[in-house]
Amino acid sequence: MEGKVLISLVGDPTNYKPAQYNYMGESQESTFSSIIVDKMESPTHKILIGQYTLGAERAGKERGESDFLYLQHLSERVIDEKLGLNDYQKIISPGVVFGNVNEVGFNYRGEIYNFYAYTLYRLARTFEEFKGDVQVILDLSNGINYMGYLTLSAVKLVLDVYSAFRKTWLKVINSDPYPPRWNGNSRPKLNINVVSEEQIHPSFQYPTGKGCVNSINPSNYLDNESKRRVGKLIRDSAKEKSVGNLESKQFVSSINNGTLLASYTFGEEFDRCVDFAVESFQDAVRIQSTNPLEAVQEVSFTPTFQSFVIAELLSRLGSMRKRAEVSLQELKERTCIYESHPMIYTIVNNEIHNIEEKIRNSNNQYSDWFPLSKVLGSKETPDKRVFFAHAGLPGGFVEFRNVNEIEIRYSWDKLDTVKNFLDKTDGN
């Protein structure tokens, strides 16, 4: 087992006050709820999620780094000074604060979806490195406004994917609220409550989207001229980095629908698109003034971005690199991801078993690629319904050869049809 992962939120630690936190029968005074959770749970990995809106009073003119990294470092410094927690991995995501800059003293313009998208990306990259079963404890006691819901959503999606390959549990905890206007000499006693506790199973309803360039868009907070300028920069950058034609939809759809051969056929270097979107976003965070501090996110992630993050996570956890042909044995071993979904699991395994049996019983050596339909005796041209009913392995679309082992691939003249079927899956 990989161990326990504690994920904690932090909002504005400059306003935190001490409390007597109670958890698992023990009590401890601190300004941060996860201190006692850490003590009682003994996690093997700890992650702290905050946002880059904490260091406005410290902002200066000399930066020497990108504005995004500068805002991250300012906020991380505040967290370190107020809470310590040096043994936590820190994810400092983009945040927003709206208001009259002359009254609030700072203004961070952007879209709250960017907090979710960046947090999802960082969590996925972390879980890509894990090798075993995990139990995640998510402490939502701290954090402000939208942070709790968006973090919970990101954690659940990452764990949903992770659970397809490893056993995964999630425990969500939250403390009692701090009493408003507490003026007592003693510390308020706050229980840290278990909100939910469950084993996570893969849903295979992962988000899909079209096109790498569509993973980011100019922000709604720009005027039309600026939107055109930023849009052109995005397109030019995608072309320069050769990521403009990358797709995630066919790959993710193939996992969702149990067409495993297609998951190898339409695999890509999804990390290239993820890196492109993140770098483009970071480069487009601008500090417009430092006194008072005003920052704007000129680029916003779109729902397509999460499709590429999920595609990368699926391909890396499952070692699904792009290949035209795949051994039947490898497909058979990969069907284990559907064990918690009996219908998909049965359909995929039945198709693989049927193909293997027919080829073995033919008593022929097929050293060159041969139409599978000739062995299966299928004559019809498969439509979309037949394609998915046969787990993406209808005889009319597939070729095979049998030298040392049985290998299969899609016929080159059927690839566009397969791609079109996956592109138009219902609900995606």
C-alpha positions in Angstrom: 0.0 0.0 0.0 1.3 3.4 -0.9 -0.1 4.8 2.4 -2.1 7.6 3.6 -2.3 11.0 1.9 -3.5 14.0 3.9 -4.8 16.9 1.7 -5.6 20.1 3.6 -6.9 23.5 2.6 -5.6 26.8 3.7 -7.4 30.1 3.2 -6.0 33.2 4.8 -3.9 32.1 7.8 -3.3 35.6 9.0 -6.8 35.5 10.5 -6.6 32.1 12.1 -7.2 31.9 15.8 -6.3 29.1 18.2 -8.9 26.4 19.1 -9.0 23.2 20.9 -9.4 20.7 18.1 -10.7 17.2 18.9 -10.2 14.2 16.6 -10.2 10.5 17.1 -10.5 10.8 20.8 -7.5 13.2 21.2 -7.4 17.0 21.7 -4.8 19.5 20.8 -4.6 23.3 20.7 -3.6 24.9 17.4 -4.6 27.5 14.8 -4.8 24.8 12.1 -7.1 21.8 12.2 -4.8 19.4 10.3 -2.1 19.6 13.0 -4.0 17.0 15.1 -5.1 15.1 12.0 -1.5 14.7 11.0 -0.7 13.5 14.5 -3.5 10.9 14.7 -3.4 9.6 11.1 0.3 9.5 10.5 0.1 10.2 6.7 3.0 9.2 4.5 2.4 12.1 2.1 0.9 15.6 3.0 -0.4 18.2 0.5 -1.5 21.7 1.3 -3.7 23.6 -1.2 -3.9 27.3 -1.1 -4.2 30.2 -3.6 -1.9 32.9 -4.7 -3.9 35.8 -3.2 -2.1 36.2 0.1 1.0 38.3 -0.5 -0.4 41.7 -1.7 1.2 43.7 1.0 4.6 42.3 0.2 4.5 42.9 -3.6 7.3 45.0 -4.9 8.6 46.2 -8.3 11.6 43.9 -8.6 10.5 40.4 -9.3 13.0 38.5 -11.5 10.5 35.7 -12.3 7.2 35.3 -14.0 4.3 37.1 -12.3 2.5 33.8 -11.7 5.5 32.3 -9.9 6.0 35.6 -8.0 2.4 35.5 -6.7 2.9 31.8 -5.7 6.0 32.5 -3.8 4.5 35.5 -2.0 1.6 33.4 -0.8 3.7 30.4 0.2 5.9 32.7 2.3 2.8 33.9 4.2 1.7 30.4 4.8 5.2 29.3 6.0 5.4 32.2 8.4 1.9 31.8 9.9 1.6 28.0 9.9 5.0 26.4 9.2 4.1 23.1 7.7 7.4 22.8 5.9 6.9 19.0 5.4 3.8 19.5 3.3 3.9 19.6 -0.5 2.3 22.9 -1.4 -0.1 23.5 -4.3 -0.6 27.3 -4.7 -3.4 27.7 -7.2 -4.7 30.8 -8.9 -7.4 32.6 -7.0 -9.7 35.6 -7.4 -10.6 38.5 -5.2 -13.0 41.1 -6.4 -13.9 44.4 -4.9 -13.0 48.1 -4.9 -9.2 48.0 -5.0 -9.0 51.3 -3.0 -11.0 49.7 -0.2 -9.8 46.1 -0.2 -6.2 47.0 -1.1 -5.8 44.5 -3.9 -7.6 42.9 -6.8 -7.1 39.5 -8.4 -9.2 39.2 -11.5 -9.9 35.9 -13.2 -12.3 32.9 -13.2 -12.7 30.5 -10.3 -12.6 27.6 -12.7 -8.9 28.2 -13.0 -8.5 27.3 -9.3 -10.1 24.0 -10.0 -8.2 23.2 -13.2 -4.8 24.1 -11.8 -5.5 22.1 -8.6 -6.7 19.1 -10.7 -3.5 19.3 -12.8 -1.1 19.4 -9.8 -3.0 16.6 -8.0 -2.9 14.4 -11.1 0.8 14.9 -11.5 1.3 13.9 -7.9 -0.8 10.7 -8.1 0.9 9.7 -11.3 4.0 9.0 -9.1 2.2 6.7 -6.6 2.5 3.0 -7.1 0.2 1.3 -4.5 -3.2 1.5 -2.8 -4.0 4.8 -1.1 -6.2 6.2 1.6 -6.8 9.9 1.2 -7.9 12.1 4.1 -9.3 15.4 2.8 -9.5 18.1 5.5 -11.9 20.8 4.3 -12.0 22.7 7.6 -10.1 25.7 6.3 -10.1 27.5 2.9 -12.5 30.2 1.8 -15.6 30.4 -0.3 -15.3 28.2 -3.5 -12.1 26.4 -2.4 -13.8 23.5 -0.6 -16.2 22.4 -3.3 -13.7 22.8 -6.2 -11.0 21.0 -4.3 -13.4 18.1 -3.4 -14.4 17.9 -7.0 -10.7 17.7 -8.2 -9.8 15.2 -5.6 -12.7 12.9 -6.4 -12.0 13.0 -10.1 -8.3 12.1 -9.6 -9.2 9.3 -7.2 -11.9 8.0 -9.6 -9.1 7.5 -12.2 -6.6 6.2 -9.7 -9.1 3.6 -8.5 -9.2 1.9 -11.9 -5.6 0.7 -11.2 -5.2 0.6 -7.4 -7.5 0.2 -4.4 -8.5 3.7 -3.2 -10.3 5.1 -0.2 -11.4 8.7 0.6 -12.3 10.1 4.0 -13.6 13.7 4.1 -13.4 15.6 7.3 -14.5 19.1 8.5 -14.3 20.8 11.8 -17.1 22.6 13.7 -17.2 26.3 12.7 -15.2 28.7 14.7 -17.6 30.7 16.9 -18.1 34.2 15.6 -16.8 37.0 17.8 -15.3 34.6 20.3 -14.0 36.6 23.3 -13.6 33.9 26.0 -10.4 33.4 27.9 -10.4 29.7 27.0 -10.1 28.3 23.5 -13.3 27.1 21.7 -13.6 23.3 21.6 -14.1 22.2 18.0 -14.7 18.7 16.8 -13.3 17.5 13.6 -16.1 15.5 12.0 -15.9 12.6 9.5 -18.3 13.8 6.8 -18.0 10.7 4.6 -15.8 7.7 4.2 -15.9 5.3 1.3 -14.0 3.1 -1.1 -13.7 4.8 -4.5 -14.5 2.8 -7.7 -14.0 4.0 -11.2 -17.0 5.5 -12.9 -15.8 5.4 -16.5 -17.7 8.6 -17.1 -14.6 10.8 -17.6 -14.8 14.2 -19.2 -13.9 14.5 -22.8 -13.2 17.5 -25.0 -12.1 18.5 -28.5 -8.7 19.8 -29.4 -5.6 20.8 -27.4 -5.8 24.5 -28.4 -9.4 24.5 -27.0 -8.1 23.7 -23.6 -7.4 27.4 -22.9 -9.3 30.5 -24.1 -8.8 34.3 -23.6 -10.3 35.4 -20.4 -13.8 37.0 -20.2 -12.1 39.9 -18.4 -10.3 41.2 -21.5 -11.7 43.7 -24.0 -12.2 42.4 -27.5 -8.9 43.7 -28.9 -7.0 42.0 -26.1 -9.0 38.8 -26.6 -7.9 38.8 -30.3 -4.3 39.4 -29.3 -4.2 36.7 -26.7 -6.1 34.2 -29.0 -3.5 34.7 -31.7 -0.7 34.1 -29.2 -2.4 30.8 -28.1 -2.8 29.6 -31.7 0.7 30.6 -32.7 2.3 28.9 -29.7 0.3 25.7 -30.3 1.5 25.6 -33.9 5.1 26.3 -32.8 5.0 23.5 -30.3 3.2 21.1 -32.6 0.3 20.4 -30.2 -2.5 22.0 -32.2 -3.7 18.7 -33.6 -3.5 16.6 -30.4 -6.8 15.1 -29.3 -7.9 13.4 -26.1 -11.6 12.6 -26.8 -11.1 9.4 -28.7 -8.7 8.0 -26.1 -10.9 8.9 -23.1 -14.1 7.8 -24.9 -12.4 4.4 -25.6 -11.8 3.9 -21.9 -15.3 5.0 -21.0 -16.9 2.6 -23.4 -14.7 -0.5 -23.0 -13.0 -0.3 -26.5 -9.5 -1.1 -25.2 -7.8 -1.5 -28.6 -8.9 2.1 -29.5 -7.2 3.3 -26.3 -3.8 2.3 -27.7 -4.6 3.3 -31.2 -5.6 6.9 -30.2 -3.1 7.4 -27.4 -1.0 10.5 -27.6 1.6 12.4 -25.6 -1.1 14.0 -23.6 1.4 15.6 -21.2 2.6 17.9 -24.1 -0.9 19.5 -24.3 -1.2 19.7 -20.5 2.2 21.4 -20.3 1.3 23.7 -23.2 -2.0 24.8 -21.5 -0.4 25.3 -18.0 2.6 27.3 -19.4 0.3 29.4 -21.5 -1.9 30.2 -18.5 1.1 31.0 -16.3 2.6 33.3 -18.9 -0.7 35.1 -19.2 -1.0 36.0 -15.5 -0.1 39.7 -15.4 0.6 42.0 -12.4 -0.7 45.3 -13.6 0.3 47.3 -10.5 1.9 46.5 -7.2 0.6 49.4 -5.0 -2.1 48.5 -4.8 -1.6 45.0 -6.2 -3.8 44.3 -9.2 -3.4 41.0 -11.1 -5.3 39.6 -14.0 -5.6 36.1 -15.6 -5.5 36.9 -19.3 -6.1 33.2 -20.2 -8.7 30.8 -18.7 -8.7 27.0 -18.7 -11.7 25.4 -20.4 -13.4 22.0 -19.6 -11.4 20.5 -22.4 -8.3 20.9 -20.2 -9.5 18.4 -17.6 -10.0 15.9 -20.4 -6.2 16.1 -21.3 -5.3 15.9 -17.6 -7.4 12.8 -17.2 -6.1 11.3 -20.4 -2.5 11.8 -19.2 -3.3 10.2 -15.8 -5.1 7.2 -17.4 -2.3 6.6 -19.9 0.5 6.8 -17.3 -1.2 4.8 -14.6 -2.1 2.1 -17.2 1.1 2.3 -19.2 -1.0 2.8 -22.3 1.4 4.2 -24.8 0.3 4.8 -28.4 0.6 1.6 -30.5 -1.0 0.5 -33.7 -1.0 -3.2 -32.8 -1.5 -4.8 -29.4 -1.3 -8.4 -28.3 -4.5 -10.1 -27.4 -2.9 -11.1 -24.1 -2.2 -7.5 -23.2 -5.8 -6.5 -23.8 -6.9 -9.4 -21.7 -4.7 -8.3 -18.8 -5.9 -4.7 -19.1 -9.6 -5.7 -18.7 -9.0 -5.8 -15.0 -9.8 -2.1 -14.8 -13.5 -3.0 -15.5 -13.8 -5.5 -12.6 -16.1 -3.2 -10.7 -18.3 -2.9 -13.8 -19.5 -6.4 -14.5 -21.4 -5.6 -17.7 -18.4 -4.0 -19.4 -16.0 -6.5 -18.0 -18.1 -9.5 -19.3 -18.5 -8.0 -22.8 -14.8 -7.2 -23.2 -13.6 -10.5 -22.0 -16.2 -12.5 -24.0 -15.1 -10.7 -27.2 -11.4 -11.3 -26.5 -12.0 -15.0 -25.6 -14.1 -15.5 -28.8 -11.4 -14.0 -31.0 -8.7 -16.1 -29.4 -10.7 -19.3 -29.6 -11.6 -18.8 -33.3 -8.0 -18.1 -34.2 -6.6 -21.0 -32.3 -9.2 -23.4 -33.7 -8.4 -22.4 -37.3 -5.1 -24.3 -37.0 -3.4 -21.9 -39.4 -0.3 -19.8 -39.0 -1.0 -16.2 -40.0 2.4 -14.5 -40.3 0.9 -11.6 -42.3 -2.0 -9.4 -41.3 -5.3 -11.1 -42.0 -8.9 -9.8 -41.8 -10.5 -11.0 -38.6 -13.9 -11.2 -40.3 -12.6 -14.2 -42.3 -12.0 -16.2 -39.1 -15.1 -15.0 -37.3 -17.3 -15.5 -40.3 -18.8 -12.0 -40.0 -20.0 -10.4 -43.3 -21.8 -7.2 -42.3 -20.2 -3.8 -42.2 -20.4 -2.8 -38.5 -22.3 0.3 -37.6 -21.8 2.3 -34.4 -24.1 0.0 -32.3 -22.3 -3.1 -33.4 -18.9 -1.5 -32.9 -19.6 -0.8 -29.2 -21.6 -4.1 -28.6 -18.4 -6.0 -29.6 -16.1 -3.9 -27.4 -14.6 -2.1 -30.4 -13.5 -5.5 -31.9 -15.9 -6.3 -34.8 -14.4 -8.6 -37.4 -15.0 -6.1 -40.2 -12.7 -3.5 -38.6 -9.9 -5.6 -37.2 -6.9 -7.4 -38.6 -4.7 -10.0 -36.8 -1.5 -12.0 -37.2 -0.4 -15.0 -35.2 3.4 -15.6 -35.1 4.6 -16.0 -31.5 1.4 -14.5 -30.1 -1.9 -13.1 -31.4 -1.7 -9.4 -32.3 -4.5 -7.3 -33.5 -5.0 -3.8 -35.0 -7.6 -1.8 -36.8 -7.5 -1.9 -40.6 -6.0 1.4 -41.8 -9.1 2.2 -44.0 -11.4 1.9 -40.9 -9.5 4.2 -38.6 -11.5 7.3 -39.6 -14.8 5.4 -39.0 -13.6 4.2 -35.5 -12.5 7.7 -34.7 -15.9 9.1 -35.7 -17.7 6.6 -33.6 -15.7 7.5 -30.5 -16.0 11.2 -31.3 -19.8 11.0 -31.2 -20.3 8.8 -28.1 -23.5 9.8 -26.2 -23.1 12.0 -23.2 -19.6 13.3 -24.1 
